[in-house]
Amino acid sequence: MINKNMAAALLLLGALGSSVQARSLTAIKQDGTLHIGTSGDMPPFSYTVDGINTGLEVDLLSMVAADLGLKVDFTVVPVDGALTSFTTRNVDVVVGGLGITSTRENKVDFTQPYMCLGMSVVSRDPAIQTRFDLENKSIGVLSGSTIQGFVAKLPFPKKTVVLATTTDVIFAVATGKVDASLAYATMAPVMAKLYPKAGVHFGPVQWSVPVGAMVAQNDASLRLALNRGLNKVMNDGRYAQLSSKYLGSDARCKATTP
């Protein structure tokens, strides 16, 4: 039999549990603000300049939110905390070059992909061109990223160096602290701008990754609304302008290109 103290404790736990559920579209509209989580250091997709959030995904989600009659608010969310950010940081959606994978989809949902990005090996050594050249090399990976899991499965000896931020990974490659990493090929101009004397090069594209915005699984209303908004932006010319501005080309997956 449950005593009064235990009953009170159970009620408190229940209240705490309900307070951290991701918000429905109705609740978001009542608040008037879409809370977006971003790592803030994934150029050209989501990053900060003088404290201001910018990037293709920042502008894209801001447009979608505006079409829904919502303001936007950005919160820094580390990639390795993205899966739990809906309950721990009270965000509604997370962006930042997040690849859509079956492993992630077991825990969260994604919008439809709005980019398909080629993944390349990045190194200062011109002999390191593909993933097969990473044997016995030190490889910098972002904690919690899909690359971390991919490198762990490479069937040969290597040294994996797990780093906390994208900036840390870029710096480690540019300064030779690691032999290589893997990154979206579209980040090459950013690397050249940040470290023009480092001699960092991107190898040929190894595979393509669909990218979308991450949302919680508990309510499909937000995901469906974001998808409708994305379809509008991607078909009225605004997406093409954004993609050209930040990437120099149209990054849509071929199947979604009108």
N, C-alpha and C positions, 0 to 999 in steps of 0.2 A: 504493500500500500504506500502511495506517495505522500509524504508529509508536506506541510504547508511551505516550508523552506525550499524543498526540492521542486514543488509545483511552481513557486515564484521564479526559481532559477530557470526552469524549462520555459516559462512564459517569456523571460528576458531573452533567452537564447533564440526563441522564435521571433521575437521582435527584432533582434539584431540581424537575424538571417533575412527577414523580409526587407530590412532597410537598405541592404546592399545589392538588391536585385537590379539588373539593368533596366532602364526606364523604357516604357512603351512610347510609341509615337504620340499618343494622346497626352501623356505626361510631359513630353518634350515640347509639344505645341503650347501647352498651358504655361510652361516656364518661359517659352519664347526664345530659348537659346539651345543650340546644338553643341554639346561639349565634345571636343575632338582631342584625342590623344595623339601625340607625335613625338618621335625621338628628337626632332629639332636639329639633327646633324646628318641628314641623308640628302645632300644636294645631288641633283637639281629637283628632287621630288618634294622634300619637306625639310626646311632648315630655317635658321634665323639670321638676320642681318641687322645689326645694331638693335637687337632685342625685338625685331619685327618678324613675325612668321611669314615665310614666303615659300615659293616652290610650286611645281605643277599640281601636286595633290592638294596643297593648301588652297590654291586658287580654285581648283576644280570643286572641292567640297564646299568652299565658300559660295560658289555660284549655285550649287545644288541647294544649299541651305537657304539662300536668299529667295530662290524660286519657291521654296516651301514656306516662306514668310518667317524665317528664323534668323537670328543673329548667330555668330559663332564665337566660341571661346576655346582657346588652345591650352593644353596641359602637357608638360613633358612626361613621356612614358618610355622608359627603357624597353628595347626590343624584348629582352628576356622577361619583362614583366607585362608584356602586351596581353597575354592570354588571361591574366587575372585583373587587368586594369579596370574592367567594367565594375568589379565589386570593390576593389581597393582604392581606386582613384576617382570613382564616380564619373567616368567618361561614357559617351554613347557610341562612339566610333573611333577606331584607331587607324592611322595611315602612316606611311613611311617606307614605301617600296616593299610592302609585305607580300611575299609570294603565296599564292593559294595552293596549299598542299593537302593531301588526304589526312595527314597526321594532325594538322591544325584544324581541319574541318570536323574532326572527332570531338573538338572542344568548343569551337566557336563557329560562327557563320561568316560568310563574305558576301559582299555585293558582287554583281557581275564583274568580270575583269575589265578594267578600262585601259590596261597596258599589257603588252607582251614584250618582255625585255630579254635580250640575249645576255647570257652569263659568260664571262671571260676570265682567264687566269691573268693576274696582274703581278708584275715583277720588274725589278731593275735589270735582271739578267735576261738578255735576248734569247738565250738558249731555252728558257722556260716559256713554252708556248701553250701547252695543253695540260689537262689534268694528269696525263700520263707522265709528264715531266716532273711531277711533284714528289716522286719517290726519294726518300732520304732527305727531304727538304723541310725547313721550318715554315709552317703555314699559319698566318694570322687569321683568326675567325672572330666574328662578332658573337658575343654570348647570346644564346637563345635564337640565333638565326638559322635559316635552313642550310646555310653553308656549313655551319658547325656540324650538323648531322651528316651532311654529304661527305665532308672530309673524314669524319670518323669511320665511314664505311669504305674508304679507299683501301683496296686490298694489297697494300704494300707498306713498308716501314716509312714513317714520317713523324715529325714533331708538330703537334698542334698547340698553338699559342692562343688561348682564349682571352679576348680583350673586351672591355666594358662598353665602348662606344665606337661608332663608325669612324669618328675622328682619330681615335687611338689606332684603329686598323690602318687607315690611310697613312698616318705618321710612321707606323712601324714598317710599312712597305717602303715608303719614301726615304727613310733613313737607313734602311738595310737591317733593321732589328729582326725582321723575318725575311725569308727568301721570297715569299709570294703570298698572295691571297686570291680570292675570287670576288668579282664584283660585276655589276651590270655594265655592259660595254658603253652605255650612254653616259657613264660617269667619267669617261676618259678626258673630256675637255675640262672638267672640274679639277681632276688630278693635275693636269698640265698647268692650270691657272694657279692652284695652291702651291705646287712644288715644281716650278718651271725648270729648275736645275737638277732635279732628282733623276731624270732620265727614266721615269717609270713608263712602261709600255703595257698595252693590253693585247693579249693573244687573240686568236680567232674565236668566235662565239662557239661555246661548247654545247649549249642547249638553251631553250627559250623558257621563260618563267611567266605565267599569267599573274598579274598583280591587281589586287582590289582592296577595298576598305573592309576592315574587320569589324564585325558587330557581334553582339551576344546572341545566344541561341534561344533565349527564353521567350522572345516575342518577334514574330516575323514582320510586324507592321512597319518597323523602321527600315528594315532591309528592302522591302518592296517599294517603299516611298523613295528611298535613295536610288534604287534601280530605275524607277520612272524618271527621276530627276536626271540621272546620268544619261539615260537614253535621249532626253531632251537636249542636254548640253552637247552630246556627241553627234547630234544630227542637225543642229542649227548653226554650225560653223564655229561656235565658241571653243570647242575642244581642239579643233584643228589649229586655231590660233595659239592656244596654250601650249600644245605639243611642239609647234614650230618655234615658239618663243624659248622654251626651256630645253628642248631636245634637238631642234633643228630638223625634225621630221615627224611624221604621224606615227605614233607608237601604239595605236590600237591593234588588238589582235585581228588577224585577217578576217576571221569569221564575223567580226562586229563592224568592219569598215563599210560604210554605206557605198 
